[in-house]
Amino acid sequence: MLLLRCPKCHNKMKYQSSGSIAGKRKRCVYCGHSFLVSKWFLGPA
């Protein structure tokens, strides 16, 4: 379980990873913005 931060609204979200996060994208559950997981990774949740 990883902790991510949305670059647009700056809310924190949990992300379940099953392997490498290189090239993976996630859509923010608060504002709908899509971003790269590896760039906005904060650490383990």
PyMOL Python script that loads the backbone (N, CA, C, O; Angstrom):
from pymol import cmd

cmd.read_pdbstr("""\
ATOM      1  N   MET A   1       0.858  -1.174   0.000  1.00  0.00           N
ATOM      2  CA  MET A   1       0.000   0.000   0.000  1.00  0.00           C
ATOM      3  C   MET A   1       0.902   1.234   0.000  1.00  0.00           C
ATOM      4  O   MET A   1       1.780   1.375   0.851  1.00  0.00           O
ATOM      5  N   LEU A   2       0.672   2.126  -0.969  1.00  0.00           N
ATOM      6  CA  LEU A   2       1.478   3.331  -1.111  1.00  0.00           C
ATOM      7  C   LEU A   2       0.617   4.567  -0.889  1.00  0.00           C
ATOM      8  O   LEU A   2      -0.604   4.526  -1.038  1.00  0.00           O
ATOM      9  N   LEU A   3       1.272   5.662  -0.532  1.00  0.00           N
ATOM     10  CA  LEU A   3       0.581   6.927  -0.339  1.00  0.00           C
ATOM     11  C   LEU A   3       0.974   7.861  -1.476  1.00  0.00           C
ATOM     12  O   LEU A   3       2.158   8.065  -1.744  1.00  0.00           O
ATOM     13  N   LEU A   4      -0.040   8.431  -2.147  1.00  0.00           N
ATOM     14  CA  LEU A   4       0.176   9.337  -3.271  1.00  0.00           C
ATOM     15  C   LEU A   4      -0.423  10.693  -2.957  1.00  0.00           C
ATOM     16  O   LEU A   4      -1.324  10.801  -2.125  1.00  0.00           O
ATOM     17  N   ARG A   5       0.080  11.740  -3.627  1.00  0.00           N
ATOM     18  CA  ARG A   5      -0.502  13.074  -3.496  1.00  0.00           C
ATOM     19  C   ARG A   5      -0.861  13.594  -4.877  1.00  0.00           C
ATOM     20  O   ARG A   5      -0.035  13.557  -5.789  1.00  0.00           O
ATOM     21  N   CYS A   6      -2.073  14.074  -5.038  1.00  0.00           N
ATOM     22  CA  CYS A   6      -2.520  14.619  -6.308  1.00  0.00           C
ATOM     23  C   CYS A   6      -1.808  15.942  -6.576  1.00  0.00           C
ATOM     24  O   CYS A   6      -1.790  16.811  -5.704  1.00  0.00           O
ATOM     25  N   PRO A   7      -1.214  16.118  -7.772  1.00  0.00           N
ATOM     26  CA  PRO A   7      -0.507  17.363  -8.081  1.00  0.00           C
ATOM     27  C   PRO A   7      -1.436  18.567  -8.269  1.00  0.00           C
ATOM     28  O   PRO A   7      -0.989  19.711  -8.195  1.00  0.00           O
ATOM     29  N   LYS A   8      -2.720  18.315  -8.512  1.00  0.00           N
ATOM     30  CA  LYS A   8      -3.666  19.409  -8.759  1.00  0.00           C
ATOM     31  C   LYS A   8      -4.337  19.897  -7.469  1.00  0.00           C
ATOM     32  O   LYS A   8      -4.312  21.091  -7.173  1.00  0.00           O
ATOM     33  N   CYS A   9      -4.943  18.969  -6.694  1.00  0.00           N
ATOM     34  CA  CYS A   9      -5.686  19.373  -5.490  1.00  0.00           C
ATOM     35  C   CYS A   9      -4.927  19.075  -4.194  1.00  0.00           C
ATOM     36  O   CYS A   9      -5.364  19.492  -3.121  1.00  0.00           O
ATOM     37  N   HIS A  10      -3.801  18.365  -4.271  1.00  0.00           N
ATOM     38  CA  HIS A  10      -2.903  18.065  -3.147  1.00  0.00           C
ATOM     39  C   HIS A  10      -3.519  17.180  -2.063  1.00  0.00           C
ATOM     40  O   HIS A  10      -3.030  17.163  -0.934  1.00  0.00           O
ATOM     41  N   ASN A  11      -4.582  16.446  -2.389  1.00  0.00           N
ATOM     42  CA  ASN A  11      -5.142  15.480  -1.445  1.00  0.00           C
ATOM     43  C   ASN A  11      -4.311  14.206  -1.480  1.00  0.00           C
ATOM     44  O   ASN A  11      -3.723  13.869  -2.507  1.00  0.00           O
ATOM     45  N   LYS A  12      -4.265  13.498  -0.356  1.00  0.00           N
ATOM     46  CA  LYS A  12      -3.526  12.245  -0.267  1.00  0.00           C
ATOM     47  C   LYS A  12      -4.465  11.067  -0.500  1.00  0.00           C
ATOM     48  O   LYS A  12      -5.614  11.073  -0.060  1.00  0.00           O
ATOM     49  N   MET A  13      -3.947  10.045  -1.210  1.00  0.00           N
ATOM     50  CA  MET A  13      -4.721   8.849  -1.512  1.00  0.00           C
ATOM     51  C   MET A  13      -3.863   7.617  -1.319  1.00  0.00           C
ATOM     52  O   MET A  13      -2.641   7.681  -1.459  1.00  0.00           O
ATOM     53  N   LYS A  14      -4.491   6.495  -0.999  1.00  0.00           N
ATOM     54  CA  LYS A  14      -3.791   5.223  -0.911  1.00  0.00           C
ATOM     55  C   LYS A  14      -3.852   4.532  -2.262  1.00  0.00           C
ATOM     56  O   LYS A  14      -4.832   4.672  -2.994  1.00  0.00           O
ATOM     57  N   TYR A  15      -2.795   3.779  -2.597  1.00  0.00           N
ATOM     58  CA  TYR A  15      -2.700   3.073  -3.872  1.00  0.00           C
ATOM     59  C   TYR A  15      -2.133   1.691  -3.628  1.00  0.00           C
ATOM     60  O   TYR A  15      -1.038   1.554  -3.083  1.00  0.00           O
ATOM     61  N   GLN A  16      -2.874   0.658  -4.028  1.00  0.00           N
ATOM     62  CA  GLN A  16      -2.429  -0.727  -3.878  1.00  0.00           C
ATOM     63  C   GLN A  16      -1.628  -1.105  -5.111  1.00  0.00           C
ATOM     64  O   GLN A  16      -2.165  -1.104  -6.219  1.00  0.00           O
ATOM     65  N   SER A  17      -0.354  -1.427  -4.938  1.00  0.00           N
ATOM     66  CA  SER A  17       0.503  -1.781  -6.060  1.00  0.00           C
ATOM     67  C   SER A  17       0.803  -3.273  -6.054  1.00  0.00           C
ATOM     68  O   SER A  17       1.071  -3.859  -5.005  1.00  0.00           O
ATOM     69  N   SER A  18       0.756  -3.880  -7.233  1.00  0.00           N
ATOM     70  CA  SER A  18       1.115  -5.293  -7.358  1.00  0.00           C
ATOM     71  C   SER A  18       2.280  -5.399  -8.342  1.00  0.00           C
ATOM     72  O   SER A  18       2.119  -5.902  -9.454  1.00  0.00           O
ATOM     73  N   GLY A  19       3.444  -4.925  -7.926  1.00  0.00           N
ATOM     74  CA  GLY A  19       4.630  -4.957  -8.785  1.00  0.00           C
ATOM     75  C   GLY A  19       5.209  -3.569  -8.978  1.00  0.00           C
ATOM     76  O   GLY A  19       5.152  -2.725  -8.084  1.00  0.00           O
ATOM     77  N   SER A  20       5.760  -3.347 -10.143  1.00  0.00           N
ATOM     78  CA  SER A  20       6.425  -2.083 -10.461  1.00  0.00           C
ATOM     79  C   SER A  20       5.401  -0.965 -10.667  1.00  0.00           C
ATOM     80  O   SER A  20       4.313  -1.199 -11.193  1.00  0.00           O
ATOM     81  N   ILE A  21       5.764   0.270 -10.242  1.00  0.00           N
ATOM     82  CA  ILE A  21       4.885   1.426 -10.437  1.00  0.00           C
ATOM     83  C   ILE A  21       5.363   2.303 -11.591  1.00  0.00           C
ATOM     84  O   ILE A  21       4.783   3.358 -11.847  1.00  0.00           O
ATOM     85  N   ALA A  22       6.415   1.878 -12.288  1.00  0.00           N
ATOM     86  CA  ALA A  22       6.953   2.653 -13.415  1.00  0.00           C
ATOM     87  C   ALA A  22       5.928   2.720 -14.546  1.00  0.00           C
ATOM     88  O   ALA A  22       5.472   1.689 -15.039  1.00  0.00           O
ATOM     89  N   GLY A  23       5.572   3.927 -14.949  1.00  0.00           N
ATOM     90  CA  GLY A  23       4.639   4.118 -16.047  1.00  0.00           C
ATOM     91  C   GLY A  23       3.168   3.989 -15.690  1.00  0.00           C
ATOM     92  O   GLY A  23       2.318   4.167 -16.562  1.00  0.00           O
ATOM     93  N   LYS A  24       2.834   3.686 -14.434  1.00  0.00           N
ATOM     94  CA  LYS A  24       1.434   3.538 -14.011  1.00  0.00           C
ATOM     95  C   LYS A  24       0.822   4.925 -13.795  1.00  0.00           C
ATOM     96  O   LYS A  24       1.502   5.858 -13.370  1.00  0.00           O
ATOM     97  N   ARG A  25      -0.470   5.040 -14.096  1.00  0.00           N
ATOM     98  CA  ARG A  25      -1.203   6.284 -13.909  1.00  0.00           C
ATOM     99  C   ARG A  25      -2.382   6.041 -12.955  1.00  0.00           C
ATOM    100  O   ARG A  25      -2.920   4.937 -12.883  1.00  0.00           O
ATOM    101  N   LYS A  26      -2.766   7.084 -12.233  1.00  0.00           N
ATOM    102  CA  LYS A  26      -3.915   7.010 -11.328  1.00  0.00           C
ATOM    103  C   LYS A  26      -4.756   8.255 -11.493  1.00  0.00           C
ATOM    104  O   LYS A  26      -4.234   9.350 -11.702  1.00  0.00           O
ATOM    105  N   ARG A  27      -6.070   8.079 -11.398  1.00  0.00           N
ATOM    106  CA  ARG A  27      -6.988   9.210 -11.439  1.00  0.00           C
ATOM    107  C   ARG A  27      -7.349   9.596 -10.009  1.00  0.00           C
ATOM    108  O   ARG A  27      -7.686   8.735  -9.197  1.00  0.00           O
ATOM    109  N   CYS A  28      -7.278  10.879  -9.705  1.00  0.00           N
ATOM    110  CA  CYS A  28      -7.595  11.382  -8.365  1.00  0.00           C
ATOM    111  C   CYS A  28      -9.071  11.149  -8.068  1.00  0.00           C
ATOM    112  O   CYS A  28      -9.927  11.436  -8.905  1.00  0.00           O
ATOM    113  N   VAL A  29      -9.368  10.632  -6.891  1.00  0.00           N
ATOM    114  CA  VAL A  29     -10.755  10.365  -6.493  1.00  0.00           C
ATOM    115  C   VAL A  29     -11.481  11.641  -6.073  1.00  0.00           C
ATOM    116  O   VAL A  29     -12.707  11.642  -5.961  1.00  0.00           O
ATOM    117  N   TYR A  30     -10.743  12.724  -5.839  1.00  0.00           N
ATOM    118  CA  TYR A  30     -11.337  13.989  -5.400  1.00  0.00           C
ATOM    119  C   TYR A  30     -11.631  14.938  -6.565  1.00  0.00           C
ATOM    120  O   TYR A  30     -12.724  15.499  -6.644  1.00  0.00           O
ATOM    121  N   CYS A  31     -10.644  15.123  -7.486  1.00  0.00           N
ATOM    122  CA  CYS A  31     -10.829  16.101  -8.561  1.00  0.00           C
ATOM    123  C   CYS A  31     -10.847  15.485  -9.958  1.00  0.00           C
ATOM    124  O   CYS A  31     -11.191  16.177 -10.916  1.00  0.00           O
ATOM    125  N   GLY A  32     -10.485  14.197 -10.109  1.00  0.00           N
ATOM    126  CA  GLY A  32     -10.525  13.534 -11.399  1.00  0.00           C
ATOM    127  C   GLY A  32      -9.269  13.697 -12.249  1.00  0.00           C
ATOM    128  O   GLY A  32      -9.214  13.177 -13.364  1.00  0.00           O
ATOM    129  N   HIS A  33      -8.266  14.402 -11.750  1.00  0.00           N
ATOM    130  CA  HIS A  33      -7.016  14.614 -12.491  1.00  0.00           C
ATOM    131  C   HIS A  33      -6.233  13.302 -12.570  1.00  0.00           C
ATOM    132  O   HIS A  33      -6.151  12.570 -11.584  1.00  0.00           O
ATOM    133  N   SER A  34      -5.656  13.002 -13.746  1.00  0.00           N
ATOM    134  CA  SER A  34      -4.872  11.794 -13.948  1.00  0.00           C
ATOM    135  C   SER A  34      -3.382  12.150 -13.885  1.00  0.00           C
ATOM    136  O   SER A  34      -2.954  13.137 -14.482  1.00  0.00           O
ATOM    137  N   PHE A  35      -2.585  11.334 -13.155  1.00  0.00           N
ATOM    138  CA  PHE A  35      -1.163  11.632 -12.978  1.00  0.00           C
ATOM    139  C   PHE A  35      -0.353  10.362 -12.859  1.00  0.00           C
ATOM    140  O   PHE A  35      -0.904   9.293 -12.593  1.00  0.00           O
ATOM    141  N   LEU A  36       0.975  10.468 -13.055  1.00  0.00           N
ATOM    142  CA  LEU A  36       1.880   9.331 -12.932  1.00  0.00           C
ATOM    143  C   LEU A  36       2.101   8.988 -11.465  1.00  0.00           C
ATOM    144  O   LEU A  36       2.386   9.864 -10.648  1.00  0.00           O
ATOM    145  N   VAL A  37       1.968   7.716 -11.140  1.00  0.00           N
ATOM    146  CA  VAL A  37       2.121   7.249  -9.760  1.00  0.00           C
ATOM    147  C   VAL A  37       3.558   7.467  -9.268  1.00  0.00           C
ATOM    148  O   VAL A  37       3.767   7.925  -8.145  1.00  0.00           O
ATOM    149  N   SER A  38       4.541   7.139 -10.108  1.00  0.00           N
ATOM    150  CA  SER A  38       5.951   7.193  -9.686  1.00  0.00           C
ATOM    151  C   SER A  38       6.426   8.612  -9.373  1.00  0.00           C
ATOM    152  O   SER A  38       7.337   8.791  -8.566  1.00  0.00           O
ATOM    153  N   LYS A  39       5.818   9.627 -10.005  1.00  0.00           N
ATOM    154  CA  LYS A  39       6.248  11.011  -9.793  1.00  0.00           C
ATOM    155  C   LYS A  39       5.683  11.614  -8.513  1.00  0.00           C
ATOM    156  O   LYS A  39       6.312  12.492  -7.923  1.00  0.00           O
ATOM    157  N   TRP A  40       4.505  11.162  -8.068  1.00  0.00           N
ATOM    158  CA  TRP A  40       3.824  11.742  -6.905  1.00  0.00           C
ATOM    159  C   TRP A  40       3.726  10.777  -5.730  1.00  0.00           C
ATOM    160  O   TRP A  40       2.837  10.903  -4.889  1.00  0.00           O
ATOM    161  N   PHE A  41       4.644   9.810  -5.675  1.00  0.00           N
ATOM    162  CA  PHE A  41       4.712   8.818  -4.607  1.00  0.00           C
ATOM    163  C   PHE A  41       5.307   9.449  -3.347  1.00  0.00           C
ATOM    164  O   PHE A  41       6.392  10.026  -3.411  1.00  0.00           O
ATOM    165  N   LEU A  42       4.621   9.354  -2.205  1.00  0.00           N
ATOM    166  CA  LEU A  42       5.100   9.941  -0.948  1.00  0.00           C
ATOM    167  C   LEU A  42       5.819   8.931  -0.067  1.00  0.00           C
ATOM    168  O   LEU A  42       6.765   9.295   0.632  1.00  0.00           O
ATOM    169  N   GLY A  43       5.394   7.666  -0.083  1.00  0.00           N
ATOM    170  CA  GLY A  43       5.993   6.634   0.749  1.00  0.00           C
ATOM    171  C   GLY A  43       4.972   5.576   1.086  1.00  0.00           C
ATOM    172  O   GLY A  43       3.843   5.619   0.597  1.00  0.00           O
ATOM    173  N   PRO A  44       5.362   4.615   1.929  1.00  0.00           N
ATOM    174  CA  PRO A  44       4.400   3.578   2.324  1.00  0.00           C
ATOM    175  C   PRO A  44       3.286   4.162   3.193  1.00  0.00           C
ATOM    176  O   PRO A  44       3.518   5.063   3.999  1.00  0.00           O
ATOM    177  N   ALA A  45       2.078   3.634   3.016  1.00  0.00           N
ATOM    178  CA  ALA A  45       0.924   4.136   3.790  1.00  0.00           C
ATOM    179  C   ALA A  45       0.861   3.455   5.139  1.00  0.00           C
ATOM    180  O   ALA A  45      -0.036   3.740   5.933  1.00  0.00           O
TER     181      ALA A  45
END
""", "prot")
cmd.dss("prot")
cmd.show_as("cartoon", "prot")
cmd.util.cbc("prot")
cmd.orient("prot")
